[in-house]
Amino acid sequence: MESKNIFIDFDDTLVDFHDAEAYAFFNLTKHYQLHTTRHDLETFMKVNQSHWEAFQNNLLTKDEVLSKRFEAYFDLHALKVNGVEADHIFRDELANAPIKYFPKTLETLEKLKEQHNLYIVTNGVLETQERRIGKTPFGQWFDGVFVSEQTGYQKPMPEFFDFVFNEIGEDKRNNAIIIGDSLTSDILGGKNANIETCWFNPRQKLNTTDIEPDFTITDMQELIRLI
């Protein structure tokens, strides 16, 4: 079997981001003495997602996303908050959140590492992602970690992947694959970088885009057979 260079997204691929996001959200709203429910969490997730999509489309800067997403959410409750302060609280709680893995993730990584090169590729704030990844045992399996803030670009921009291949060797592009949960970030990013793509879809969402992954899996263990 020929060794592959496997790029794996972090949030909602290697770890359950919904779980960490809920932990951070409820602690944040408690700080502002706002009683919130799961319905409120779902509303915040939509607000948050819309801001990150605006960032991916170069409509907002990263700093604008980090603050304005909270200003927009708390506006729905007629609360004026300092978006920068709220962002710091939220990201600190995010970094403190317990890590929840998808089933068979650790066993799959251990098996893949026997034959392949593994890299984490994630959008996000460098300090927060480093704290979260540092709570996992991933260091023993991954050959590198690349965070968008570190590269100066975010997935799905081809420049993000150009940065990665410049670091690990351009020759590795010909035998690379990216696995991730986001069609608009991971899969489109892989296509922009001219590498194979695998959509990790454990929640079995419908693909309502025109972005077609090369492969789709619903269980991390399927990677062993696929690769």
C-alpha positions in Angstrom: 0.0 0.0 0.0 1.4 3.4 -1.0 1.6 6.0 1.8 -0.8 8.9 1.6 -0.6 12.3 3.0 -3.9 12.7 4.9 -5.2 16.1 5.9 -7.9 15.9 8.6 -10.0 18.8 9.8 -10.2 19.2 13.6 -13.7 20.5 14.6 -16.6 18.2 13.9 -14.2 15.7 12.2 -11.7 14.6 14.8 -13.7 16.0 17.7 -17.4 16.9 18.3 -17.4 20.6 18.0 -21.1 20.9 18.8 -20.4 19.5 22.3 -17.6 22.1 22.9 -19.6 24.9 21.4 -22.6 24.2 23.7 -20.3 24.1 26.7 -18.8 27.5 25.8 -22.2 29.1 24.8 -24.0 28.3 28.0 -21.1 29.4 30.2 -20.9 32.7 28.2 -24.6 33.5 28.5 -24.4 32.6 32.2 -21.7 35.2 32.5 -24.1 37.8 31.1 -26.9 36.5 33.4 -28.9 35.4 30.4 -31.0 32.2 30.8 -30.7 30.2 27.6 -31.9 26.9 26.2 -31.0 24.5 23.4 -33.2 26.6 21.1 -31.0 29.6 21.9 -27.9 27.6 21.2 -29.3 26.6 17.8 -30.0 30.3 17.1 -26.4 31.3 18.0 -25.0 28.5 15.9 -26.8 29.9 12.9 -25.6 33.5 13.6 -22.1 32.2 14.1 -22.1 30.1 10.9 -23.4 33.1 8.9 -20.5 35.2 10.1 -17.9 32.6 9.3 -19.4 32.1 5.8 -19.1 35.9 5.3 -15.4 35.6 6.4 -14.9 32.8 3.8 -16.4 35.0 1.2 -14.1 37.9 2.2 -17.1 40.0 3.4 -15.8 40.3 6.9 -12.4 40.2 8.5 -11.6 37.5 11.1 -11.5 40.1 13.9 -15.0 41.4 12.7 -16.3 37.9 12.8 -15.0 37.2 16.3 -16.7 40.2 17.8 -19.7 40.9 15.6 -21.1 37.4 15.9 -21.7 38.0 19.7 -23.0 41.5 19.2 -25.5 40.2 16.7 -26.6 37.4 18.9 -27.0 39.4 22.1 -28.9 42.1 20.1 -31.6 39.5 19.6 -32.0 39.6 23.4 -31.8 43.4 23.5 -28.5 43.2 25.3 -25.5 45.4 24.3 -22.2 43.6 24.9 -18.6 44.3 24.1 -18.0 41.8 21.3 -14.3 41.6 21.9 -14.9 40.8 25.6 -17.6 38.2 24.7 -15.2 36.6 22.2 -12.4 36.2 24.8 -14.8 34.6 27.3 -16.3 32.3 24.7 -12.9 31.1 23.3 -11.6 30.6 26.8 -14.6 28.4 27.6 -14.2 26.6 24.3 -10.6 25.8 25.2 -11.7 24.6 28.6 -14.5 22.4 27.2 -14.1 18.6 27.6 -12.9 16.9 24.4 -15.5 14.6 22.9 -14.4 12.3 20.1 -16.5 10.7 17.4 -16.6 6.9 17.7 -13.5 4.9 16.8 -11.5 8.1 16.1 -8.5 7.3 18.2 -8.3 3.7 17.0 -8.6 4.8 13.4 -5.7 7.4 13.8 -3.5 4.8 15.4 -4.1 2.4 12.5 -3.7 5.0 9.8 -0.4 6.3 11.3 1.2 2.8 10.7 1.2 3.5 6.9 0.4 7.2 6.2 1.4 10.8 7.0 -1.2 12.6 9.0 -1.8 16.4 9.3 -4.4 18.5 11.1 -5.7 21.4 8.9 -8.2 23.7 10.7 -9.7 27.1 10.5 -9.7 29.1 13.7 -7.8 31.2 16.2 -4.3 29.8 16.7 -4.1 30.1 20.5 -7.5 28.5 21.0 -6.9 25.7 18.7 -3.5 25.0 20.2 -5.0 24.8 23.6 -7.7 22.4 22.5 -5.5 20.2 20.4 -3.0 20.1 23.3 -5.7 18.3 25.4 -5.7 15.4 23.0 -3.3 12.5 22.3 -2.9 13.6 18.7 0.7 14.6 19.0 1.8 10.9 18.8 0.1 10.5 15.4 0.2 13.8 13.5 3.2 15.0 11.6 2.0 18.6 11.6 -0.8 21.0 12.6 -1.8 23.9 10.4 -4.2 26.6 11.7 -5.6 29.3 9.4 -4.4 32.1 11.6 -0.9 30.7 11.3 -1.0 30.4 7.5 -2.5 33.8 6.9 -5.3 32.1 4.8 -8.4 30.0 5.6 -9.9 27.0 4.0 -11.1 26.9 1.2 -8.6 29.3 -0.2 -5.9 27.6 -2.3 -3.3 29.7 -0.6 -4.0 27.8 2.7 -2.9 24.6 1.1 0.0 26.2 -0.8 1.3 27.2 2.6 0.9 23.6 3.9 2.7 22.1 0.9 5.4 24.6 1.1 6.0 23.4 4.6 5.8 19.6 4.0 6.9 19.4 0.4 5.1 20.2 -2.8 5.8 16.6 -4.0 3.2 15.4 -1.4 0.3 17.1 -3.2 0.1 14.3 -5.8 -0.8 11.7 -3.2 -2.9 13.8 -0.7 -6.5 13.6 0.5 -8.5 15.9 2.9 -11.2 14.6 5.2 -13.6 17.1 6.8 -17.2 17.8 7.7 -17.6 21.1 5.8 -18.4 21.0 2.1 -17.7 24.7 1.7 -14.5 24.7 3.7 -12.8 21.3 3.6 -14.2 19.8 0.4 -14.1 22.9 -1.7 -10.7 23.7 -0.3 -9.5 20.3 -1.3 -10.8 20.8 -4.8 -9.2 24.2 -5.0 -5.9 22.5 -4.0 -6.3 19.8 -6.6 -6.3 16.9 -4.0 -8.7 14.1 -3.3 -11.6 14.9 -0.9 -13.6 12.9 1.6 -16.7 14.3 3.2 -17.1 13.2 6.9 -20.8 13.2 7.4 -21.7 11.4 10.7 -24.9 13.3 11.1 -26.0 12.3 7.6 -26.7 15.8 6.4 -28.1 16.4 2.9 -25.7 18.0 0.4 -27.6 21.0 -0.8 -24.6 22.5 -2.6 -23.1 21.8 -6.0 -19.8 20.7 -4.3 -19.3 17.0 -4.9 -16.7 15.2 -2.7 -14.8 12.3 -4.2 -15.8 10.1 -1.2 -18.3 10.3 1.6 -18.1 8.4 5.0 -20.3 8.5 8.0 -17.9 6.6 10.4 -14.3 7.4 10.9 -13.4 3.7 10.7 -14.4 3.7 7.0 -11.1 5.6 6.3 -9.1 2.5 6.9 -10.9 0.7 4.1 -11.0 3.7 1.9 -7.4 4.7 2.1 
